[in-house]
Amino acid sequence: MGAGHDHHHHHFLHLSGGSGTFEGWRSRVYNVLARWPMRGVYRRIAQEVAAMAPKRGAVLDVGTGPGVLLVELAQRRADLTLTGVDLSADMVALAQRNLAKVADRASARVADVASLPFADESFDLVVSSFSLHHWEEPEAAVAELARVLRPGGALVIYDFTRAPFDRLEQGARERSLFTGAPSQRTPFRAGLLIPGASVRYVMTAAGADSPRPR
Ligand SMILES: C[S@@+](CC[C@H](N)C(=O)[O-])C[C@H]1O[C@@H](n2cnc3c(N)ncnc32)[C@H](O)[C@@H]1O
């Protein structure tokens, strides 16, 4: 946890800087926070995502942490196939435990957003909450996220205002990705337990009938 990470210490969503941030005891503390005091945030995000996901759709949660958003989604939409990925094996283990009751339609595995272990056009919707600000290369991530989304699919990212939304946007523009509906950045009230302003960012992949890059 070098001095360069000091700006990250403002809120408990980022318990410390450095690579061990979401490993070991920190992942267990995070799990307790996510399951109890922060639960309402996931309920609200799940409500929004549930309203967007198509019937029997496949949904990916990037940087799922302990998977509480997927638990909330599974409760609302039994028709969805849910997948979570996270860089931290400890977080994935917690997510698998939290998803045990819905394991027939929800799973979690270790993966980096910049290198997703899924075939092209695997998902109808990709969601991510409070993870973007940890991604090392948002530009590389945007290409992967576009690759795994089906035509017309949406990417919905919730994070602090300071997260690198601009780099995502620029990465998409440079590669002519997410050329569907214009992207939207709107304020998101995460609640009293998550200090600081948050944003809901939506990008849409080119539809089956709109011109797509080749
Ligand atoms: C603050 S937690 C958010 C967890 C959960 N989405 C939530 O809203 O509570 C950030 C998570 O992103 C994960 N993460 C960071 N960089 C990642 C990357 N490049 N690819 C996948 N996951 C990543 C971390 O391991 C951590 O579990």
The ligand as a Gaussian input file, in Angstrom:
#p B3LYP/6-31G(d) Opt

LIG

0 1
 C      -15.273000      -2.649000      -4.459000
 S      -15.393000      -4.323000      -5.005000
 C      -17.040000      -4.368000      -5.676000
 C      -17.657000      -5.719000      -5.545000
 C      -19.140000      -5.796000      -5.934000
 N      -19.342000      -5.582000      -7.341000
 C      -19.915000      -4.788000      -5.151000
 O      -20.567000      -3.932000      -5.741000
 O      -19.891000      -4.834000      -3.925000
 C      -14.392000      -4.336000      -6.469000
 C      -14.168000      -5.738000      -7.007000
 O      -13.594000      -5.645000      -8.314000
 C      -12.657000      -6.687000      -8.462000
 N      -11.733000      -6.344000      -9.553000
 C      -10.780000      -5.389000      -9.546000
 N      -10.140000      -5.363000     -10.720000
 C      -10.720000      -6.313000     -11.514000
 C      -10.489000      -6.771000     -12.834000
 N       -9.528000      -6.233000     -13.594000
 N      -11.246000      -7.765000     -13.327000
 C      -12.214000      -8.323000     -12.548000
 N      -12.491000      -7.927000     -11.283000
 C      -11.744000      -6.938000     -10.769000
 C      -12.007000      -6.780000      -7.101000
 O      -11.353000      -8.018000      -6.886000
 C      -13.200000      -6.559000      -6.166000
 O      -13.802000      -7.766000      -5.767000

